[in-house]
Amino acid sequence: MITVIEAVGRLNDFIKLPLILHRAVPYFVPQLNREMKLHFSSKNPFFEHAEAKFFIALKDGRPAGRIASIIDRTHNILHREKTGFFGFFDCIHDRAVSEVLFEKAAVHLKAAGMTSMRGPMSFSINDECGMLIEGFHERPMLMMPYNPPYYNELTENAGLSKVKDLYAYIYEVRDKLPEKVLRVAAIVEKRGITVRPLNMKQFISDMMIFMDVYHSAWEKNWGFVPMTENELIYAAGRLKQVIIPEMTLIAEEDGKPIGFMGMVPDVNFILKHMGGSMNPLSLAKAVYYSRKIRDLRVMLLGVKKEFRNKGVEALLFREGFKPIKKGNYQRVEFSWILEDNLPVQRTIETMDGRLYKKYRIYEKTL
């Protein structure tokens, strides 16, 4: 017997369900329960312009899956749509369970006036998004999703189909960057473009610079939703402890910001060993494994539209990659990139990055 309940009063069960379902999966990375409780609470400023309902599927009385239905008013106003979203989908390998979950989310969204359901977005395109469709052989990096291969089968069986793919590239660290990148960076530098590290003493004001560049660089991208000031402060606060200033760079011309790159250590390597909890043992593991991180993720890269195709990215790469060898890092992931964003893909390929993972956004008419 399969039933679906709303997780009112059982949000903790909703948060912990992936750990129950995927504890034995070697590539699954549990997030910290304490952090997720904050993320799901009213303290997350996403809920200043959005709402969500959380559902748990029970099979024979035991938790078998979960899903969230999400309505982001900002997205619908900006894109002139009536699109609802699903997110935080996790499920046993059981078509009947997944179909009941997707149907529950769809019924809620349709009742709220939505005409389509898209996802996974957990919670929005500015958070984790997409379902892994290629590259199941290793764990995800920080703020990137992981799911077993059968999730895509369950999603398609529920009547959802592809609307957009997202790419992740990997770069194997070498003694120096390709000559073409260095040559372009030198030309850009001679034109007066400079790059400086994030100033941690003026952290919020520098993050506001990021928001300005991000909105300018991404405003025409598919699915883009601008971050509010409160959302930026919230997101920056979550990342502040892992930011390395020398790898988080602002490009400027005449003192005015024109580009931004944020490269952070892959903290998922630590979280994998913490088991979702914070206690003396897990904290000791965090300290131990923090010295063994060998991967980085470029999670933020943007150049204002009037400065695109002028080599600014090359200068950001040259300066941001200088500390990599010193830190003994071995790989850098560039993620995520829209499947049709060919200029960024070509830029990363110039860096000798190779496509190694793909994620999919699905959609269904309600």
C-alpha positions as a printed NumPy array, in Angstrom:
array([[  0.   ,   0.   ,   0.   ],
       [  1.329,   3.432,  -0.973],
       [  0.254,   6.684,   0.671],
       [  1.586,  10.225,   0.448],
       [  1.506,  12.583,   3.408],
       [  2.411,  16.232,   3.697],
       [  5.462,  16.593,   5.917],
       [  3.802,  19.026,   8.309],
       [  5.496,  18.434,  11.632],
       [  7.742,  15.834,   9.978],
       [ 10.18 ,  18.058,   8.12 ],
       [ 13.057,  16.361,   9.903],
       [ 11.933,  13.043,   8.39 ],
       [ 11.805,  14.724,   4.965],
       [ 15.353,  16.049,   5.366],
       [ 16.824,  12.735,   6.561],
       [ 15.107,  10.518,   3.981],
       [ 17.942,  10.587,   1.376],
       [ 20.368,   9.282,   4.009],
       [ 18.015,   6.385,   4.724],
       [ 17.515,   5.571,   1.039],
       [ 21.085,   6.028,  -0.193],
       [ 23.314,   5.32 ,   2.789],
       [ 24.968,   2.43 ,   0.916],
       [ 25.479,   4.365,  -2.342],
       [ 29.213,   5.215,  -2.531],
       [ 28.674,   8.476,  -4.433],
       [ 25.903,   9.883,  -2.246],
       [ 26.929,  12.866,  -0.09 ],
       [ 24.658,  13.671,   2.887],
       [ 24.25 ,  17.337,   3.681],
       [ 24.419,  18.541,   7.277],
       [ 21.021,  18.105,   8.924],
       [ 21.44 ,  21.345,  10.878],
       [ 22.167,  23.313,   7.72 ],
       [ 19.249,  21.768,   5.863],
       [ 16.836,  22.605,   8.693],
       [ 17.848,  26.248,   8.328],
       [ 17.517,  26.028,   4.537],
       [ 13.964,  24.703,   4.823],
       [ 12.92 ,  27.267,   7.425],
       [ 11.434,  30.738,   7.093],
       [ 14.948,  32.106,   7.678],
       [ 15.703,  31.246,   4.039],
       [ 14.84 ,  34.499,   2.19 ],
       [ 13.744,  32.481,  -0.855],
       [ 10.428,  32.167,   0.948],
       [  9.972,  35.936,   0.866],
       [  8.801,  35.481,  -2.74 ],
       [  8.03 ,  31.761,  -2.892],
       [  6.202,  28.933,  -1.2  ],
       [  6.636,  25.173,  -1.031],
       [  4.934,  22.035,   0.195],
       [  6.821,  18.906,   1.191],
       [  5.517,  15.376,   0.704],
       [  6.679,  11.956,   1.91 ],
       [  5.611,   8.686,   0.287],
       [  5.041,   5.696,   2.551],
       [  5.03 ,   2.143,   1.229],
       [  3.588,  -0.337,   3.69 ],
       [  4.06 ,   2.31 ,   6.348],
       [  7.766,   2.881,   5.688],
       [  9.294,   6.016,   4.046],
       [  9.919,   5.303,   0.357],
       [ 10.287,   8.713,  -1.287],
       [  9.885,  12.463,  -1.073],
       [  9.179,  15.481,  -3.261],
       [  8.592,  19.216,  -2.866],
       [  6.242,  21.353,  -4.938],
       [  7.496,  24.929,  -5.297],
       [  5.997,  28.164,  -6.577],
       [  8.415,  31.037,  -7.174],
       [  6.444,  34.219,  -7.796],
       [  9.545,  36.096,  -8.963],
       [ 10.181,  33.542, -11.707],
       [  6.622,  33.707, -12.98 ],
       [  6.482,  37.498, -12.986],
       [  9.846,  37.806, -14.752],
       [  9.189,  35.132, -17.373],
       [  5.454,  35.761, -17.677],
       [  4.73 ,  32.116, -16.954],
       [  2.641,  30.004, -14.643],
       [  5.358,  27.474, -13.964],
       [  5.548,  25.467, -10.774],
       [  8.593,  23.454,  -9.794],
       [  9.383,  20.156,  -8.16 ],
       [ 12.506,  19.559,  -6.145],
       [ 14.175,  17.394,  -3.497],
       [ 12.959,  14.295,  -5.324],
       [ 14.227,  11.042,  -3.843],
       [ 12.674,   7.63 ,  -4.266],
       [ 13.237,   3.896,  -4.057],
       [ 13.378,   2.087,  -7.397],
       [  9.62 ,   1.738,  -7.635],
       [  7.583,   3.26 , -10.462],
       [  4.351,   3.203,  -8.472],
       [  5.892,   5.225,  -5.623],
       [  7.437,   7.808,  -7.954],
       [  4.222,   8.255,  -9.949],
       [  2.256,   8.949,  -6.765],
       [  4.86 ,  11.514,  -5.68 ],
       [  4.925,  13.354,  -9.012],
       [  1.142,  13.317,  -9.156],
       [  0.891,  14.8  ,  -5.664],
       [  3.22 ,  17.664,  -6.592],
       [  1.389,  18.227,  -9.891],
       [ -2.046,  18.318,  -8.233],
       [ -0.875,  20.93 ,  -5.728],
       [  0.698,  23.104,  -8.433],
       [ -2.302,  22.851, -10.744],
       [ -4.664,  23.762,  -7.915],
       [ -2.522,  26.865,  -7.348],
       [ -3.032,  27.918, -10.984],
       [  0.212,  26.618, -12.478],
       [  0.099,  25.312, -16.062],
       [  3.407,  23.411, -16.082],
       [  5.755,  21.643, -13.665],
       [  9.531,  21.886, -14.107],
       [ 12.481,  20.529, -12.195],
       [ 14.247,  19.381, -10.239],
       [ 14.961,  22.775,  -8.673],
       [ 15.921,  22.611,  -5.029],
       [ 14.713,  25.33 ,  -4.439],
       [ 15.503,  27.437,  -7.502],
       [ 17.917,  27.795, -10.386],
       [ 20.188,  29.63 ,  -7.928],
       [ 20.374,  26.463,  -5.784],
       [ 20.994,  22.833,  -6.683],
       [ 19.185,  21.974,  -9.886],
       [ 19.046,  19.269, -12.501],
       [ 19.003,  15.483, -12.433],
       [ 22.22 ,  13.651, -13.23 ],
       [ 21.957,  11.783, -16.56 ],
       [ 25.652,  11.113, -17.335],
       [ 28.637,  10.75 , -15.025],
       [ 27.389,   8.437, -12.287],
       [ 30.877,   7.087, -11.561],
       [ 31.881,   9.621,  -8.906],
       [ 30.433,  11.784,  -6.171],
       [ 29.155,  15.3  ,  -6.833],
       [ 31.09 ,  18.419,  -5.956],
       [ 29.84 ,  21.148,  -3.651],
       [ 26.234,  22.233,  -4.36 ],
       [ 25.865,  19.833,  -7.285],
       [ 23.291,  17.024,  -7.16 ],
       [ 23.712,  13.279,  -7.328],
       [ 21.076,  10.668,  -8.034],
       [ 21.036,   7.006,  -9.069],
       [ 20.522,   6.367, -12.812],
       [ 17.002,   5.01 , -12.33 ],
       [ 15.703,   8.442, -11.262],
       [ 15.565,   9.522, -14.903],
       [ 13.524,   6.466, -15.841],
       [ 11.082,   7.181, -13.011],
       [ 10.809,  10.834, -14.044],
       [ 10.127,  10.058, -17.692],
       [  7.633,   7.341, -16.76 ],
       [  5.714,  10.024, -14.847],
       [  5.24 ,  11.957, -18.098],
       [  8.036,  14.528, -17.791],
       [ 10.402,  15.229, -20.662],
       [ 13.612,  17.172, -21.249],
       [ 13.449,  20.946, -21.387],
       [ 17.152,  21.779, -20.879],
       [ 20.466,  20.029, -20.14 ],
       [ 23.258,  21.402, -17.964],
       [ 26.924,  20.492, -18.373],
       [ 29.85 ,  20.064, -16.011],
       [ 33.454,  20.135, -17.221],
       [ 36.553,  18.838, -15.447],
       [ 40.076,  20.232, -15.75 ],
       [ 43.077,  18.163, -14.667],
       [ 45.554,  20.564, -13.055],
       [ 48.853,  20.896, -14.925],
       [ 52.059,  22.781, -14.286],
       [ 50.74 ,  25.774, -16.222],
       [ 47.71 ,  26.869, -18.187],
       [ 47.598,  26.49 , -21.978],
       [ 49.703,  29.067, -23.815],
       [ 46.67 ,  30.515, -25.589],
       [ 45.043,  31.359, -22.251],
       [ 48.21 ,  33.006, -20.962],
       [ 48.662,  34.957, -24.188],
       [ 45.096,  36.302, -24.154],
       [ 45.389,  37.165, -20.45 ],
       [ 48.531,  39.218, -21.131],
       [ 46.782,  41.151, -23.932],
       [ 43.783,  41.901, -21.712],
       [ 46.083,  43.064, -18.919],
       [ 47.844,  45.499, -21.284],
       [ 44.456,  47.005, -22.105],
       [ 44.118,  48.075, -18.486],
       [ 41.912,  45.297, -17.096],
       [ 42.942,  44.294, -13.574],
       [ 41.946,  41.48 , -11.236],
       [ 41.818,  41.598,  -7.462],
       [ 40.931,  39.019,  -4.796],
       [ 37.804,  39.241,  -2.695],
       [ 38.376,  41.475,   0.328],
       [ 37.11 ,  39.534,   3.344],
       [ 37.111,  42.744,   5.429],
       [ 34.446,  44.137,   3.109],
       [ 32.875,  40.774,   2.374],
       [ 29.257,  41.843,   1.919],
       [ 30.053,  44.865,  -0.235],
       [ 32.255,  42.708,  -2.494],
       [ 29.468,  40.143,  -2.698],
       [ 27.155,  42.944,  -3.785],
       [ 29.599,  43.538,  -6.628],
       [ 29.2  ,  39.892,  -7.503],
       [ 25.41 ,  40.305,  -7.568],
       [ 25.706,  43.278,  -9.919],
       [ 27.959,  41.342, -12.314],
       [ 25.9  ,  38.167, -11.99 ],
       [ 22.663,  39.908, -12.894],
       [ 24.26 ,  41.67 , -15.852],
       [ 25.983,  38.534, -17.129],
       [ 23.087,  36.127, -16.65 ],
       [ 19.939,  38.202, -17.219],
       [ 19.293,  36.785, -20.698],
       [ 20.066,  33.176, -19.729],
       [ 17.356,  30.54 , -19.817],
       [ 15.507,  30.308, -16.509],
       [ 17.426,  33.155, -14.883],
       [ 15.942,  34.603, -11.702],
       [ 17.734,  37.504,  -9.981],
       [ 18.732,  37.12 ,  -6.366],
       [ 17.389,  39.56 ,  -3.826],
       [ 19.808,  41.314,  -1.504],
       [ 18.616,  39.111,   1.36 ],
       [ 19.159,  35.976,  -0.722],
       [ 22.674,  37.071,  -1.597],
       [ 23.543,  37.729,   2.049],
       [ 22.09 ,  34.35 ,   3.006],
       [ 23.961,  32.467,   0.26 ],
       [ 27.199,  34.331,   0.965],
       [ 26.907,  33.464,   4.638],
       [ 26.62 ,  29.769,   3.808],
       [ 29.748,  29.909,   1.642],
       [ 31.895,  32.335,   3.632],
       [ 33.763,  29.663,   5.599],
       [ 34.941,  27.865,   2.459],
       [ 35.858,  30.881,   0.335],
       [ 39.54 ,  31.351,  -0.501],
       [ 39.96 ,  35.071,  -1.378],
       [ 42.802,  34.449,  -3.855],
       [ 40.461,  32.184,  -5.834],
       [ 37.439,  34.469,  -5.627],
       [ 38.262,  37.303,  -7.991],
       [ 36.79 ,  40.546,  -9.292],
       [ 37.875,  41.897, -12.681],
       [ 37.844,  45.692, -13.   ],
       [ 38.366,  48.399, -15.591],
       [ 39.218,  51.825, -14.181],
       [ 38.102,  50.586, -10.772],
       [ 34.666,  49.505, -12.014],
       [ 33.725,  45.801, -11.732],
       [ 33.233,  43.991, -15.024],
       [ 33.694,  40.3  , -14.152],
       [ 33.687,  37.808, -11.303],
       [ 34.973,  34.284, -10.691],
       [ 34.262,  32.216,  -7.6  ],
       [ 36.272,  29.014,  -7.165],
       [ 35.807,  27.088,  -3.915],
       [ 37.228,  23.885,  -2.413],
       [ 35.023,  20.834,  -2.816],
       [ 33.707,  20.605,   0.732],
       [ 31.579,  17.618,  -0.285],
       [ 34.754,  15.599,   0.269],
       [ 34.421,  16.464,   3.965],
       [ 30.636,  16.088,   4.142],
       [ 30.889,  12.575,   2.713],
       [ 32.659,  11.515,   5.904],
       [ 30.442,  13.426,   8.362],
       [ 27.258,  11.462,   7.76 ],
       [ 25.009,  14.513,   7.948],
       [ 25.597,  15.15 ,  11.644],
       [ 27.702,  17.495,  13.756],
       [ 29.149,  15.846,  16.847],
       [ 32.674,  15.534,  18.31 ],
       [ 33.525,  12.587,  16.042],
       [ 32.193,  14.122,  12.82 ],
       [ 33.878,  17.45 ,  13.611],
       [ 37.189,  15.634,  14.14 ],
       [ 36.679,  13.998,  10.74 ],
       [ 35.987,  17.417,   9.227],
       [ 39.295,  18.766,  10.505],
       [ 41.189,  15.699,   9.287],
       [ 39.653,  15.54 ,   5.797],
       [ 39.805,  19.304,   5.231],
       [ 43.552,  18.869,   4.687],
       [ 42.95 ,  16.264,   1.999],
       [ 40.649,  18.161,  -0.38 ],
       [ 42.096,  17.899,  -3.887],
       [ 39.214,  19.262,  -5.978],
       [ 37.878,  22.746,  -6.615],
       [ 34.669,  23.944,  -8.22 ],
       [ 34.291,  27.085, -10.322],
       [ 30.705,  27.785,  -9.349],
       [ 30.539,  31.453, -10.324],
       [ 31.861,  32.918, -13.546],
       [ 30.425,  35.951, -15.238],
       [ 31.463,  38.931, -17.341],
       [ 29.25 ,  41.923, -18.06 ],
       [ 27.823,  41.726, -21.561],
       [ 29.706,  44.747, -22.912],
       [ 33.025,  43.054, -21.99 ],
       [ 32.297,  39.588, -23.331],
       [ 34.523,  38.005, -25.983],
       [ 37.374,  40.282, -24.928],
       [ 39.404,  37.73 , -22.986],
       [ 38.439,  38.801, -19.459],
       [ 37.833,  35.159, -18.52 ],
       [ 41.417,  34.304, -19.474],
       [ 42.765,  36.909, -17.034],
       [ 40.467,  35.611, -14.282],
       [ 41.668,  32.056, -14.965],
       [ 45.338,  33.037, -14.941],
       [ 45.113,  34.855, -11.616],
       [ 42.687,  32.467,  -9.955],
       [ 44.667,  29.388, -10.901],
       [ 47.951,  30.663,  -9.457],
       [ 47.266,  29.347,  -5.918],
       [ 46.15 ,  25.92 ,  -7.153],
       [ 49.546,  24.242,  -7.243],
       [ 50.417,  25.707,  -3.87 ],
       [ 47.312,  24.096,  -2.403],
       [ 48.114,  20.758,  -4.047],
       [ 44.752,  20.685,  -5.826],
       [ 44.453,  18.202,  -8.672],
       [ 41.161,  18.92 , -10.435],
       [ 38.807,  21.822, -11.115],
       [ 35.154,  21.423, -12.045],
       [ 33.376,  24.099, -14.075],
       [ 29.657,  23.776, -13.385],
       [ 27.063,  24.183, -14.426],
       [ 26.862,  25.454, -18.024],
       [ 23.745,  25.531, -20.186],
       [ 23.908,  23.053, -23.07 ],
       [ 23.451,  25.878, -25.605],
       [ 25.949,  28.283, -24.013],
       [ 28.591,  27.529, -26.622],
       [ 30.869,  30.54 , -25.947],
       [ 31.468,  29.46 , -22.326],
       [ 31.913,  25.837, -23.377],
       [ 34.535,  26.835, -25.969],
       [ 36.322,  28.983, -23.362],
       [ 36.55 ,  26.039, -20.951],
       [ 37.695,  23.736, -23.745],
       [ 40.473,  26.239, -24.458],
       [ 41.515,  25.526, -20.873],
       [ 41.641,  21.817, -21.803],
       [ 38.521,  21.167, -19.76 ],
       [ 36.465,  18.167, -20.858],
       [ 32.765,  17.479, -20.549],
       [ 32.292,  14.769, -17.916],
       [ 28.794,  15.12 , -16.447],
       [ 25.362,  16.078, -17.714],
       [ 22.25 ,  17.064, -15.804],
       [ 18.682,  17.42 , -17.067],
       [ 15.789,  19.725, -16.275],
       [ 12.424,  18.11 , -16.974],
       [  9.007,  19.624, -17.614],
       [  5.384,  18.528, -17.861],
       [  2.244,  20.357, -18.916],
       [ -0.393,  20.32 , -16.165]])
